[in-house]
Amino acid sequence: MRSKEVGISSCILPDSQFTFWRNCLDKFTEYIVGGFIGNDGNKSLVPDVHRAQIKAGLIGGRVYVAEIDQVGIVGAAVWFGPGEELLSSPDQAAAGFNQFMGDLGSRDPEMPAWWMTSFLPNYGKFTSEALGDPKYKHNGWHLQLLGVEPKYQRHGVGTALIKYVKDIDATSESKHLSVETETEGARQFYKQVGFIERGETTVESEKKLGGSCPMWCLSYDL
């Protein structure tokens, strides 16, 4: 299978198609943003944060799916384009993130406060400094989530999901892309498709994450 056989489209996914993400969850976690959640009992909540991000993308961003004839959806990506941001509206939060935070709090009452007052501010500071401009992400295309069904990985599906935005949508609105990742495999993948590493940090929380987690920020200027 070659990447040219993969059809890419922007769409609104019915709830039934979120089964695709749930069924492939264990294999996806090394590829997708948020996959570091789960060195402890919070791992079972990973599907919830992924689903919340997808629904937020449907409301305030853009969801792209990769399909193969006679197979169906084999990959998907959540992007936020120029002027769009994750959780920038009450509707996005209500679509799933509020429930995720509630479930997180039921597991660990201190976790929501850590997420909102420590992780998110530090994450925002890191990306702004790494990209050299606090508005870089807001004015460009930010890749929030990317996943490919395991049996179709390394067949050009992920590349096609990035290439579609880079070659078609981004050229008409903004000239740069950005992404963050917490895994070495995803880091190398993004570099292979043309992203440049802009910075590295460590998410540290022995109590909340059971240890530390690396995070890399990368960008692609067209």
Summary of the structure (lengths in Angstrom):
residues: 222
radius of gyration: 16.5
end to end distance: 27.4
largest distance: 47.7
contacts: 708
relative contact order: 0.17
helix: 50%
strand: 25%
